[in-house]
């Protein structure tokens, strides 16, 4: 199942058109998903705590594998904030 799809950015498009120099298949694949509360201490080691994305200290990022390698943050919308009025 795909939860998010990315199109090609300009760099991935150029790479695809030129054969990717043997390294790129011309797409932007999501990679490097990371969830953290920013705790630099021993309790902040990956896997020491279960993520709680509803709490303000936890942040969720991912990067794209090819192209411009942008890093994105996923921001959750509180329930009901984007609901359309009846």
Buried (B, 14 or more C-beta within 10 A) or exposed (E): EEEEEBEBBEBBBBBBEEEBEEEBEBBBEBEEEEBBBEEEEEEEEEEEEEEEEEEEEBBBEBBBBBBEBEEEEEEEEEEEEEEEEE
